[in-house]
């Protein structure tokens, strides 16, 4: 006995159903979501992303465009023979809007133990109030 659970071909397992919900719209292969944590403290926006099994030096791309931080990653299919896998392969992408005052050109990133940490400095907002005169026409 192989120890694998026998499944009916027409019925997906609970982990497969949860995977579909988590990865977005079924039938749209190629893009899946990346799990993240965000925080804003001490003048910095920090985003942590789960990227287990992904080589950050080769398979991760970070861009900041017009206040949007985009993270793209790819996990390549292993060529080993397997009978059942719940690993996700392919391209993953996630975009988030940076907070007001974020200095995207000073973004830093590092990866440790499959967790990518991205730090973006955020300028303190300048409190300014301006009174506007309404002209009569």
C-alpha positions as CSV (number, residue, x, y, z in Angstrom):
1,X,0.0,0.0,0.0
2,X,1.4,3.4,-1.0
3,X,-0.2,5.4,1.9
4,X,-1.7,7.9,-0.6
5,X,-5.4,8.8,-0.2
6,X,-7.5,7.4,-3.0
7,X,-9.7,10.2,-4.5
8,X,-12.5,10.1,-7.0
9,X,-11.3,11.9,-10.1
10,X,-14.3,14.2,-10.4
11,X,-14.2,15.4,-6.7
12,X,-11.4,17.8,-5.6
13,X,-10.1,17.4,-2.1
14,X,-10.6,20.0,0.6
15,X,-7.0,21.3,0.3
16,X,-7.5,21.6,-3.5
17,X,-10.7,23.6,-3.0
18,X,-9.0,25.9,-0.5
19,X,-6.1,26.3,-2.9
20,X,-8.5,27.5,-5.6
21,X,-10.0,30.1,-3.3
22,X,-6.6,31.2,-2.2
23,X,-5.1,31.4,-5.6
24,X,-7.8,33.5,-7.2
25,X,-10.2,32.8,-10.0
26,X,-10.2,29.1,-11.2
27,X,-9.5,28.8,-14.8
28,X,-6.9,31.6,-14.8
29,X,-3.7,29.6,-14.7
30,X,-0.3,31.2,-14.2
31,X,-0.9,33.8,-11.5
32,X,-1.4,33.0,-7.9
33,X,-1.4,35.2,-4.8
34,X,1.4,35.7,-2.4
35,X,0.6,35.8,1.3
36,X,1.8,39.0,3.0
37,X,2.0,41.0,6.2
38,X,2.1,44.8,6.2
39,X,3.0,47.3,8.9
40,X,3.7,51.0,9.1
41,X,5.8,52.2,12.0
42,X,8.7,54.4,12.9
43,X,8.9,56.1,9.5
44,X,8.9,52.9,7.4
45,X,6.4,50.7,5.6
46,X,7.3,47.1,5.9
47,X,5.9,44.2,3.8
48,X,6.8,40.6,4.5
49,X,6.0,38.0,1.9
50,X,6.0,34.2,2.2
51,X,8.2,32.8,-0.6
52,X,9.3,29.3,0.4
53,X,11.3,27.4,-2.1
54,X,11.8,30.4,-4.3
55,X,15.4,31.7,-5.1
56,X,15.2,35.5,-4.4
57,X,18.3,36.1,-6.5
58,X,16.9,34.6,-9.7
59,X,13.1,34.2,-9.4
60,X,11.9,37.4,-7.7
61,X,11.3,40.8,-9.2
62,X,10.3,43.9,-7.3
63,X,9.1,47.2,-8.9
64,X,7.8,50.4,-7.6
65,X,5.8,52.5,-10.1
66,X,3.6,55.5,-9.3
67,X,3.1,54.5,-5.6
68,X,2.4,50.8,-6.4
69,X,4.8,48.1,-5.1
70,X,4.6,45.0,-7.3
71,X,6.2,41.7,-6.3
72,X,6.5,38.9,-8.9
73,X,8.0,35.5,-8.2
74,X,8.2,32.1,-9.9
75,X,8.6,28.6,-8.5
76,X,9.8,26.3,-11.2
77,X,8.5,22.7,-11.5
78,X,10.9,20.1,-10.3
79,X,11.6,17.3,-12.7
80,X,11.4,14.5,-10.2
81,X,8.7,11.9,-10.6
82,X,5.8,12.5,-8.2
83,X,2.5,10.9,-7.6
84,X,0.8,13.6,-5.6
85,X,1.8,17.2,-5.0
86,X,0.1,20.1,-3.2
87,X,3.1,22.4,-4.0
88,X,2.3,25.4,-6.2
89,X,4.4,26.0,-9.2
90,X,4.3,28.8,-11.7
91,X,4.2,32.6,-11.5
92,X,3.0,34.5,-8.4
93,X,2.2,38.2,-8.2
94,X,1.0,40.7,-5.7
95,X,0.7,44.5,-5.8
96,X,0.0,46.9,-3.0
97,X,-0.4,50.7,-2.8
98,X,2.3,52.3,-0.8
99,X,1.3,54.8,1.9
100,X,1.4,58.6,1.3
101,X,4.9,59.9,1.6
102,X,6.6,56.6,0.7
103,X,10.0,57.0,-0.9
104,X,9.9,54.1,-3.4
105,X,13.3,54.9,-4.8
106,X,14.8,54.1,-1.4
107,X,13.2,50.6,-1.2
108,X,15.3,47.8,0.3
109,X,14.7,44.1,0.4
110,X,16.2,41.0,1.9
111,X,15.2,37.4,2.2
112,X,15.7,34.9,5.1
113,X,14.2,31.5,5.6
114,X,11.7,31.9,2.7
115,X,10.4,35.2,4.0
116,X,11.1,38.3,1.9
117,X,11.1,41.6,3.8
118,X,10.7,44.8,1.9
119,X,11.2,48.1,3.7
120,X,10.2,51.5,2.2
121,X,11.0,54.7,4.1
122,X,8.0,57.0,4.6
123,X,8.3,60.7,5.1
124,X,6.4,62.3,7.9
125,X,3.4,64.1,6.6
126,X,3.6,67.8,6.8
127,X,0.6,69.2,8.5
128,X,-0.5,72.2,6.6
129,X,-3.8,74.0,6.5
130,X,-4.6,76.5,3.8
131,X,-7.6,78.8,3.8
132,X,-9.1,79.3,0.4
133,X,-10.9,82.5,-0.4
134,X,-14.1,82.0,-2.4
135,X,-14.5,84.7,-5.0
136,X,-17.8,86.1,-5.8
137,X,-18.7,86.3,-9.5
